Amino acid sequence: MTSWDSWVAQAISKLDSLKLLRSLRPIIPSDATQPGAQEKAISSTSFSGNDFQVFDGLRPCDRASIQVMISEPTLQKWLQDAPSTGDEAECEKVWTDHELGSSGGKFRKLLLFSGNDYLGLSSHPTIIKAAMEAVQRHGMGPRGSGLICGYTYYHRLLESSLADLKRKEDCLLCPTGFAANMAFITAVGSISLLLAAGAKHLLDDRVAIFSDALNHASIIDGIRLAEKQKGVSVYVYRHCDMSHLNELLTCCRMKKKVVITDSLFSMDGDFAPMAELVKLRKKHGFLLAIDDAHGTFVCGETGGGVAEMLNCEEGVDIYIGTLSKAAGCHGGFIACSKKWKQLIQSRGRSFIFSTSAPVPVVAAAYAAVLVARKETWRRRAIWDRVQDFRSLTGIPITSHIISIIVGSEAMALQTSRHLLELGFHVTAIRPPTVPFNSCRVRITLSAAHSLDDIKRLTAALSGCINFREIGGFYSGHCTARM
């Protein structure tokens, strides 16, 4: 048993002695169409995955995941960078296909290059069917937190499938990926308080958290909340700088160390140096947690994520992930050991005090897990699009997240407006999301995009971006956000 296994076991024992250990007990939601037929609640063959329909290539329905409409008044406000209340569209009217067309003049079609539906699964017939069947059978399901009445056999089945995907003992579903990071980090912060020797809280009792400077806001906010518990000390290392991290770890006196990092950084599109992190883990004995939000389902042979792609799975202790990106659905999860799950569900505030995901959403997410694993061509397709963009522009991108840093806020807005006029939905990223003078346009690729889509986008970009300049600037650029 490692030191961390022992500390978590001790924390659970303390919670148990205080009668604060919380349990998840899956319930079977009633059949809304046939009251009292609980025994049939999870017998649907479609939900069990036995007759899930999968495909061997793109179909017309996949285009729905990357095509959107925008009202003409909203478009004009966007082009003028004028504030918008969102009321410009005549939402109370049900528009006909004819009125939505170009002849109606009310709406403009846009090709989406700013979403996170990396595999194009949000419009997949099997996933839609799973959600529809669940909502017809159970409505939205029991509403409550997972510790009260919101945890069903549907939730448990999804957890099991995600644990299998990540090759971990277990998994805990959370309402969002943001909540998952918050729950994990606040649970980490509680360990030192639970194990403190007597009433006096010593420095050695604290947990040292080492965080990459460009980690996601949910990690940063989780750390800030844990700091208020006075159970952690925080060290921020320079972005992907393993020498700096090693120096901080070496100088740290505390025994309980945690390193947490994004696996694929959402605003820069670069990968964490997983192999070096795993080597440092062996050297210093820290707990390694990665936020694999942008890598899950996209990276690795089975879609297991960045660690699978880089052959580093055995070195990762905790996976935090989301179902709102490549799965095309909604929700977050933490894949971990059974002991860690017990601790997080008992101490992770954002899990404890949130209503669990509705049953139809969970059913859709479970379908997405199965489809993503079976339709392996989707992963090949998105990496083909990455190669297409790299070949057409010469920009040395390494992932499906493309961050084109233009510097000033005005230039970022001008670039976004230029693309909008040509029919592309690409937003400008500005402070406080990124630091001043590192404003950018963030482009995301999807398996649903075609080569022709990429050609049209790069042609539009060439009207306002010097690819050669961006290519030289792109490699190695990083700025601290924390």
Secondary structure as UniProt FT lines:
FT   HELIX           3..17
FT   TURN            18..19
FT   TURN            35..36
FT   HELIX           38..40
FT   TURN            41..42
FT   HELIX           45..48
FT   TURN            49..51
FT   HELIX           60..65
FT   STRAND          67..71
FT   HELIX           72..79
FT   TURN            80..81
FT   TURN            91..92
FT   HELIX           97..100
FT   TURN            102..104
FT   STRAND          107..112
FT   TURN            118..119
FT   HELIX           121..123
FT   HELIX           125..138
FT   TURN            139..140
FT   TURN            146..149
FT   HELIX           153..166
FT   STRAND          170..174
FT   HELIX           177..195
FT   HELIX           203..205
FT   STRAND          207..212
FT   TURN            213..214
FT   HELIX           217..228
FT   TURN            229..230
FT   STRAND          232..237
FT   TURN            239..240
FT   HELIX           242..251
FT   STRAND          256..262
FT   TURN            266..268
FT   HELIX           274..284
FT   STRAND          287..291
FT   TURN            293..298
FT   TURN            301..302
FT   HELIX           306..309
FT   TURN            310..311
FT   HELIX           313..315
FT   STRAND          318..322
FT   TURN            326..327
FT   STRAND          332..336
FT   HELIX           338..347
FT   HELIX           349..352
FT   HELIX           359..374
FT   HELIX           377..393
FT   STRAND          401..407
FT   HELIX           409..421
FT   TURN            422..423
FT   STRAND          424..425
FT   STRAND          428..429
FT   TURN            431..433
FT   TURN            436..437
FT   STRAND          439..444
FT   TURN            447..448
FT   HELIX           451..461
FT   TURN            462..464
FT   HELIX           467..474
FT   TURN            475..476
//
